[in-house]
Amino acid sequence: MNLKKKLWIVALVGVLPWAGAHAQSVADLQKEIQALRAQLQTLQQKVEAISAQPEATPLAQQVNRLEQRLDLGEDETEKSGFKGLKINGVIEATYKRNNIDASHEFAAGAGYGAGEFGMIQITKESQDGEGVDWTLRLMPGGDPLVQEASLSIPLNKNTRIIAGLIPDFQGYEYIFPNANPTLGNQLITHNALYDLAGATAYTGVGMAYSLGGGKYAFKWVVGNADGASDDNSAPRAVAWFDTGAGLLQPDPVSVAESMAKTVVFAYRGDWYVNDTSYVALSGLHGRGNRGFDIMAFDGGITRGDWQVNGQFSIGRMDRAGANGSGTSWQGLSGLVGYKIVPRLQLLARADYLMNSENGGGTYFDNGGTGPYGLNGLGPELAADGSFAYDPDTGLATKGANLMRLTVGTNYQVNSTTQWKTEFRLDQSSGYNFMSADTVTPRKDKQSMATSLVLSF
């Protein structure tokens, strides 16, 4: 029954009482009929106005049209190559000062492991993880510019082939300054093991496995490591000796025997004990042009407001000692963080690197930049610059050990910005730091820094 019929029935029902009211006069009845006709005319106009309006689109049709638009948008994104593409990065601006050169610097070259930093990361992920994924990380102004250029090819649900330029994966710290558990570092500078006792990147091919529903993970790479170090035309090790008349250095000794690339095998295994803790074992072994072996055990736990990380590393390297012989090292690093409020984290880190064999020397440094090293390593120097040496050869026999103590804060300004502060004390077992007058050696170095870090 349509609306027009309903209105006529209502009108007739209203008339019936009047038809049975014999007491009313003919004139009164005519007036009421005219009023009723006027009301019916008004109702008719409203019905016609409603009928003249276009019929509303059903909700189901609207949903279908929206789905069609979304499908078209997804098709265009896939055709243009942007599907699964993500771009993010981090920018850091740092101010730092140390008591060795007494400088106040914003320039990246003035720091002691701290400086302006920029990184952009581009990742391409295939739908549902069933295709080839790749990652490209660039550091404008960095050395090298390309920090990672890797691809990942799934063989099945739990196994992938990995290849390309891959950052080192030993230890609990990573290069980037944003406090991201898979990318970053809560403090401004890094620990001593990260800086001095490990590789930076590998170029090669390997595999990554996920076992036990993600409870265990393992990966390995075969290839080359830090190709710039495979260059005997730019020697690094220096054979220190003393004839009794003063400190002398002969021609530098190259750790690399030729320009050939060192073949390496790198690996890491992780056990995720639960949602808040993990332990890991990693290693790096190189043969050929350079010879070295490095192993590290690290772990961490994050529970409530507390964060604790630790690392133990051991290593050896041919011809890396300050006397030109082989050397070895052992190191410890521990980090503790506590959030006094959700946005403000207090941090403390302690490092110790024992490096006394054959005048001292690690994977990346043996203090061979001059009579007094810049990082506390090298031969353990006395206040007058003398050191222990073999009387038959004059070559250094004992290296300096290094301790670092770092404290700082990390304040989360907003969801993308962090403000960091840091004070660091480096203590050597010898007088292995050069003071600002370039004459007086020191056993310690103090540095402070503050930075703003923007992640996007």
C-alpha positions as CSV (number, residue, x, y, z in Angstrom):
1,M,0.0,0.0,0.0
2,N,1.6,3.3,-1.1
3,L,1.6,6.5,0.8
4,K,-1.2,8.2,-1.3
5,K,-3.7,5.5,-0.5
6,K,-2.8,5.6,3.2
7,L,-3.5,9.3,3.3
8,W,-7.0,8.9,1.7
9,I,-7.9,6.2,4.2
10,V,-6.9,8.4,7.1
11,A,-9.0,11.2,5.7
12,L,-12.1,9.0,5.3
13,V,-11.8,7.6,8.8
14,G,-11.7,11.2,10.1
15,V,-14.9,12.0,8.2
16,L,-17.0,9.1,9.6
17,P,-17.6,10.7,13.0
18,W,-18.8,13.8,11.3
19,A,-21.3,11.8,9.1
20,G,-23.0,10.5,12.2
21,A,-23.2,13.8,14.0
22,H,-26.8,14.9,13.1
23,A,-26.7,17.8,15.5
24,Q,-24.3,19.7,13.2
25,S,-25.8,22.2,10.7
26,V,-25.2,21.9,6.9
27,A,-23.1,25.1,7.0
28,D,-20.8,23.8,9.7
29,L,-20.4,20.5,7.8
30,Q,-19.5,22.3,4.6
31,K,-16.8,24.4,6.5
32,E,-15.3,21.2,7.9
33,I,-15.3,19.6,4.4
34,Q,-13.5,22.6,3.0
35,A,-10.9,22.5,5.8
36,L,-10.4,18.8,5.1
37,R,-9.9,19.4,1.4
38,A,-7.3,22.0,2.2
39,Q,-5.4,19.6,4.5
40,L,-5.6,16.9,1.8
41,Q,-4.2,19.3,-0.8
42,T,-1.3,20.1,1.5
43,L,-0.6,16.4,2.0
44,Q,-0.8,15.8,-1.7
45,Q,1.8,18.5,-2.4
46,K,4.2,16.9,0.2
47,V,3.7,13.4,-1.4
48,E,4.4,14.8,-4.9
49,A,7.6,16.6,-3.5
50,I,8.8,13.3,-2.0
51,S,8.0,11.4,-5.2
52,A,10.0,13.9,-7.2
53,Q,13.2,13.3,-5.3
54,P,15.6,10.7,-6.8
55,E,15.7,7.3,-5.2
56,A,18.6,7.0,-2.7
57,T,21.4,4.6,-3.7
58,P,21.2,1.4,-1.6
59,L,24.1,0.9,0.9
60,A,25.2,-2.3,-0.9
61,Q,25.8,-0.4,-4.1
62,Q,27.9,2.3,-2.3
63,V,30.1,-0.5,-0.8
64,N,30.6,-2.1,-4.2
65,R,31.6,1.2,-5.7
66,L,34.1,1.8,-2.9
67,E,35.6,-1.6,-3.3
68,Q,36.0,-1.1,-7.0
69,R,37.9,2.2,-6.4
70,L,40.2,0.5,-3.9
71,D,40.9,-2.3,-6.3
72,L,41.8,0.2,-9.0
73,G,44.1,2.1,-6.6
74,E,45.9,-1.1,-5.6
75,D,46.3,-2.1,-9.2
76,E,47.8,1.3,-10.1
77,T,50.2,1.0,-7.0
78,E,51.3,-2.4,-8.1
79,K,51.9,-1.4,-11.7
80,S,53.9,1.6,-10.7
81,G,56.2,-0.5,-8.4
82,F,55.2,1.2,-5.1
83,K,53.4,-1.7,-3.6
84,G,55.3,-3.0,-0.5
85,L,57.8,0.0,-0.8
86,K,58.7,1.7,2.5
87,I,61.0,4.7,3.0
88,N,62.2,5.6,6.5
89,G,65.4,7.0,8.1
90,V,67.0,9.0,10.8
91,I,68.8,12.4,11.1
92,E,71.0,13.3,14.1
93,A,72.6,16.7,15.0
94,T,75.2,16.4,17.7
95,Y,77.3,18.8,19.8
96,K,80.3,17.4,21.6
97,R,83.4,18.3,23.5
98,N,86.4,16.4,25.0
99,N,89.2,17.4,27.3
100,I,92.0,16.2,24.9
101,D,91.7,18.8,22.2
102,A,89.4,21.1,24.3
103,S,87.2,21.7,21.2
104,H,83.6,22.7,21.0
105,E,82.4,21.2,17.8
106,F,79.3,20.5,15.8
107,A,81.4,19.1,12.9
108,A,81.2,15.4,12.4
109,G,85.0,15.0,12.3
110,A,85.5,16.4,15.8
111,G,83.8,13.6,17.8
112,Y,85.0,10.5,19.4
113,G,82.5,8.1,17.8
114,A,79.8,10.8,17.8
115,G,78.8,13.1,15.0
116,E,76.1,14.4,12.7
117,F,74.4,11.4,11.2
118,G,71.9,10.9,8.3
119,M,70.5,7.6,7.1
120,I,67.7,6.8,4.7
121,Q,66.4,3.3,4.3
122,I,64.4,2.0,1.4
123,T,62.8,-1.5,1.6
124,K,60.7,-3.4,-0.9
125,E,58.6,-6.2,0.6
126,S,56.6,-8.6,-1.6
127,Q,53.0,-9.5,-0.8
128,D,52.7,-12.1,2.0
129,G,56.5,-12.5,2.1
130,E,56.3,-14.9,-0.9
131,G,58.7,-13.1,-3.2
132,V,62.1,-11.3,-3.2
133,D,62.6,-8.6,-0.6
134,W,65.4,-6.0,-0.8
135,T,66.9,-3.3,1.4
136,L,69.0,-0.3,0.5
137,R,70.5,1.9,3.2
138,L,72.3,5.1,2.4
139,M,74.3,7.4,4.6
140,P,74.8,10.8,2.9
141,G,78.3,12.0,3.6
142,G,79.2,8.7,5.2
143,D,82.1,6.4,4.3
144,P,80.9,4.3,2.6
145,L,77.8,5.9,1.2
146,V,76.0,2.6,0.8
147,Q,75.7,0.9,4.2
148,E,73.5,-2.0,3.0
149,A,72.3,-3.3,-0.3
150,S,70.8,-6.7,0.4
151,L,68.2,-9.1,-0.9
152,S,66.2,-11.9,0.7
153,I,64.7,-14.7,-1.3
154,P,62.3,-17.2,0.4
155,L,62.8,-20.9,-0.3
156,N,60.0,-21.9,2.1
157,K,58.2,-20.5,5.1
158,N,61.2,-20.7,7.4
159,T,64.2,-20.5,5.0
160,R,65.6,-17.6,3.0
161,I,68.6,-16.9,0.8
162,I,70.4,-13.6,1.8
163,A,72.9,-11.9,-0.4
164,G,74.6,-8.5,-1.1
165,L,76.2,-5.9,1.2
166,I,75.1,-6.9,4.8
167,P,76.0,-5.0,8.0
168,D,77.9,-6.8,10.7
169,F,75.5,-8.6,13.2
170,Q,77.8,-9.3,16.1
171,G,76.9,-7.9,19.6
172,Y,73.9,-6.0,21.0
173,E,74.6,-2.5,19.5
174,Y,73.9,-1.3,16.0
175,I,75.2,1.7,14.0
176,F,72.1,3.9,13.9
177,P,71.4,6.5,16.6
178,N,67.6,6.1,16.8
179,A,66.7,3.8,19.8
180,N,65.2,1.1,17.6
181,P,65.7,-2.4,19.0
182,T,66.6,-3.7,15.5
183,L,68.5,-0.7,14.1
184,G,69.6,1.7,16.8
185,N,71.7,2.6,19.8
186,Q,70.2,4.3,22.9
187,L,73.4,6.3,23.7
188,I,75.2,8.7,21.3
189,T,78.5,6.8,21.1
190,H,79.2,3.1,20.9
191,N,80.9,0.6,23.2
192,A,84.5,-0.3,22.8
193,L,83.9,-3.7,21.3
194,Y,81.7,-2.2,18.6
195,D,84.3,0.5,17.7
196,L,87.5,-1.5,17.9
197,A,87.0,-5.3,18.0
198,G,84.7,-6.3,15.2
199,A,83.9,-6.0,11.5
200,T,81.5,-3.4,9.9
201,A,80.0,-5.2,6.9
202,Y,80.1,-8.3,4.7
203,T,79.6,-8.8,1.0
204,G,78.5,-12.2,0.1
205,V,75.7,-14.8,0.1
206,G,74.2,-16.9,2.8
207,M,71.0,-18.2,4.3
208,A,68.7,-17.3,7.2
209,Y,66.5,-19.7,9.1
210,S,63.6,-19.4,11.5
211,L,62.9,-22.4,13.7
212,G,60.4,-23.4,16.4
213,G,57.8,-20.9,15.4
214,G,60.3,-18.0,15.6
215,K,61.8,-19.0,18.9
216,Y,65.2,-19.7,17.2
217,A,66.9,-17.9,14.4
218,F,70.2,-18.6,12.6
219,K,72.0,-17.0,9.7
220,W,75.3,-17.2,7.9
221,V,77.2,-15.5,5.2
222,V,80.2,-16.5,3.0
223,G,82.1,-13.7,1.2
224,N,84.3,-10.7,2.0
225,A,84.6,-8.4,5.0
226,D,85.7,-4.7,5.0
227,G,87.3,-4.7,1.6
228,A,89.2,-1.5,2.3
229,S,91.3,-3.3,4.9
230,D,92.5,-5.7,2.2
231,D,95.0,-3.2,0.9
232,N,98.7,-3.6,1.7
233,S,99.5,-0.3,0.0
234,A,97.9,1.5,3.0
235,P,99.5,-0.3,5.9
236,R,98.0,-0.1,9.4
237,A,100.2,-2.0,11.9
238,V,103.4,-0.3,13.1
239,A,106.3,-2.1,14.6
240,W,107.3,-0.2,17.7
241,F,110.8,-0.5,19.1
242,D,113.2,1.3,21.5
243,T,117.0,1.4,21.3
244,G,117.3,2.9,24.7
245,A,117.9,6.3,23.2
246,G,114.3,7.1,22.6
247,L,111.1,5.9,21.0
248,L,111.5,4.8,17.4
249,Q,109.2,3.4,14.7
250,P,110.4,1.6,11.6
251,D,108.4,1.3,8.4
252,P,104.7,0.4,8.9
253,V,103.7,-3.3,8.7
254,S,100.6,-4.2,6.7
255,V,98.1,-6.5,8.2
256,A,97.1,-7.4,4.6
257,E,99.6,-9.4,2.5
258,S,98.2,-8.2,-0.9
259,M,95.3,-6.5,-2.6
260,A,93.3,-9.7,-2.7
261,K,90.0,-10.0,-0.8
262,T,89.9,-11.9,2.4
263,V,87.4,-14.8,2.4
264,V,85.2,-14.8,5.5
265,F,82.6,-16.9,7.2
266,A,80.2,-15.0,9.5
267,Y,77.3,-16.4,11.4
268,R,74.8,-15.7,14.2
269,G,72.3,-17.7,16.2
270,D,69.6,-16.3,18.4
271,W,67.4,-18.0,21.1
272,Y,64.4,-15.9,22.0
273,V,63.8,-17.2,25.5
274,N,60.5,-15.3,25.8
275,D,58.9,-12.1,24.7
276,T,61.4,-10.0,26.8
277,S,64.8,-11.7,26.6
278,Y,67.2,-13.4,24.2
279,V,70.7,-14.8,24.0
280,A,72.9,-15.1,20.9
281,L,76.2,-16.5,19.7
282,S,78.0,-15.0,16.7
283,G,81.4,-15.4,15.0
284,L,83.6,-14.2,12.1
285,H,86.5,-16.1,10.6
286,G,88.8,-14.8,7.8
287,R,91.5,-16.5,5.9
288,G,93.7,-15.7,2.9
289,N,94.9,-12.1,2.6
290,R,94.2,-11.4,6.3
291,G,93.8,-14.0,9.1
292,F,91.5,-13.4,12.0
293,D,88.9,-15.1,14.3
294,I,86.3,-13.3,16.3
295,M,83.5,-14.7,18.5
296,A,80.9,-12.9,20.6
297,F,78.2,-13.9,23.0
298,D,75.5,-11.4,23.8
299,G,72.1,-11.2,25.3
300,G,69.5,-8.8,26.6
301,I,66.3,-8.5,28.6
302,T,63.6,-5.7,28.6
303,R,61.0,-6.0,31.3
304,G,58.9,-3.1,32.5
305,D,61.0,0.0,32.9
306,W,64.3,-1.9,32.9
307,Q,66.6,-2.8,30.1
308,V,69.8,-4.9,30.4
309,N,72.3,-5.9,27.7
310,G,75.6,-7.6,27.8
311,Q,78.4,-8.9,25.5
312,F,81.6,-10.9,25.8
313,S,84.0,-11.0,22.8
314,I,87.3,-12.7,22.1
315,G,89.4,-12.4,19.0
316,R,92.8,-12.8,17.3
317,M,94.4,-11.4,14.2
318,D,97.7,-12.0,12.3
319,R,100.3,-9.2,12.1
320,A,97.9,-6.8,14.0
321,G,100.1,-6.3,17.0
322,A,102.0,-3.0,17.6
323,N,105.2,-5.0,17.2
324,G,104.1,-6.5,13.8
325,S,103.2,-9.9,15.3
326,G,99.9,-11.5,15.9
327,T,97.7,-10.2,18.7
328,S,94.6,-11.2,20.6
329,W,92.0,-9.5,22.7
330,Q,89.1,-10.1,25.1
331,G,86.4,-7.7,25.9
332,L,83.3,-7.1,28.1
333,S,80.4,-4.6,27.7
334,G,77.3,-4.1,29.7
335,L,74.4,-1.6,29.3
336,V,71.6,-0.8,31.9
337,G,68.7,1.4,31.2
338,Y,65.8,2.5,33.5
339,K,62.8,4.7,32.6
340,I,62.0,6.9,35.5
341,V,59.0,8.2,33.5
342,P,57.7,6.7,30.2
343,R,59.5,9.3,28.2
344,L,62.8,9.6,30.1
345,Q,65.4,6.8,30.2
346,L,68.6,6.8,32.3
347,L,71.4,4.9,30.8
348,A,74.8,3.5,32.0
349,R,77.3,1.4,30.1
350,A,80.7,-0.1,31.1
351,D,83.3,-1.6,28.7
352,Y,86.6,-3.3,29.2
353,L,89.0,-4.3,26.5
354,M,92.1,-6.4,27.5
355,N,94.7,-6.1,24.7
356,S,98.2,-6.6,26.1
357,E,99.7,-9.2,23.8
358,N,102.6,-8.2,21.5
359,G,102.2,-4.5,22.1
360,G,98.4,-4.5,21.7
361,G,96.2,-4.5,18.6
362,T,92.7,-5.4,17.6
363,Y,90.7,-5.9,14.4
364,F,90.5,-2.2,13.7
365,D,93.3,-0.5,15.6
366,N,96.7,-1.0,17.1
367,G,97.5,2.5,18.2
368,G,99.9,2.9,15.3
369,T,99.0,6.5,14.4
370,G,101.9,8.0,16.4
371,P,103.8,7.7,19.6
372,Y,100.6,8.3,21.5
373,G,97.4,6.7,20.2
374,L,94.0,8.4,20.1
375,N,91.9,5.7,21.6
376,G,94.0,4.4,24.5
377,L,95.4,1.3,22.7
378,G,98.8,0.4,21.4
379,P,102.0,-0.2,23.5
380,E,101.4,0.6,27.2
381,L,103.3,3.9,27.5
382,A,104.8,5.3,30.6
383,A,104.6,9.0,31.4
384,D,107.9,9.7,29.6
385,G,106.8,7.8,26.5
386,S,108.8,4.7,27.2
387,F,107.4,1.2,27.0
388,A,108.3,-2.4,27.8
389,Y,110.2,-4.0,24.9
390,D,112.3,-7.1,24.0
391,P,116.0,-6.1,24.6
392,D,117.0,-8.4,21.7
393,T,114.7,-6.8,19.1
394,G,113.6,-3.6,20.7
395,L,110.0,-4.4,19.8
396,A,107.1,-3.6,22.1
397,T,106.0,-6.5,24.2
398,K,103.0,-5.2,26.3
399,G,99.9,-3.4,25.1
400,A,97.6,-1.1,26.9
401,N,94.1,-2.1,28.1
402,L,91.1,0.2,27.8
403,M,88.1,0.9,30.0
404,R,85.1,3.0,29.2
405,L,82.3,4.3,31.4
406,T,79.4,6.0,29.8
407,V,76.3,7.6,31.4
408,G,73.5,9.4,29.7
409,T,69.8,10.1,29.2
410,N,67.4,9.5,26.4
411,Y,64.3,11.7,26.3
412,Q,61.4,11.0,23.9
413,V,60.3,14.5,22.9
414,N,57.5,13.0,20.7
415,S,56.8,9.9,18.7
416,T,59.6,10.8,16.2
417,T,62.1,12.9,18.1
418,Q,64.7,12.0,20.8
419,W,66.9,14.3,22.9
420,K,70.1,12.6,24.2
421,T,72.8,13.6,26.6
422,E,76.0,11.7,27.4
423,F,79.2,11.8,29.4
424,R,82.0,9.3,28.7
425,L,85.3,8.5,30.5
426,D,88.0,6.5,28.7
427,Q,90.7,5.1,30.9
428,S,93.9,3.5,29.6
429,S,96.3,1.4,31.5
430,G,99.1,3.5,30.0
431,Y,99.6,7.1,29.1
432,N,98.1,6.5,25.7
433,F,96.0,9.7,25.1
434,M,97.5,12.8,23.7
435,S,96.6,16.1,25.5
436,A,95.7,19.4,23.8
437,D,99.4,20.6,23.9
438,T,100.4,17.6,21.8
439,V,103.2,16.9,24.2
440,T,101.9,15.7,27.5
441,P,100.3,12.2,27.4
442,R,97.3,11.3,29.5
443,K,95.9,8.1,30.8
444,D,92.3,9.2,30.5
445,K,90.0,11.0,28.1
446,Q,86.7,12.7,29.0
447,S,84.0,13.6,26.5
448,M,80.5,14.9,26.6
449,A,77.8,15.2,23.9
450,T,74.2,16.0,23.3
451,S,72.1,15.3,20.2
452,L,68.7,15.6,18.7
453,V,67.6,12.6,16.7
454,L,64.6,12.7,14.3
455,S,63.3,9.4,12.9
456,F,60.8,9.2,10.1
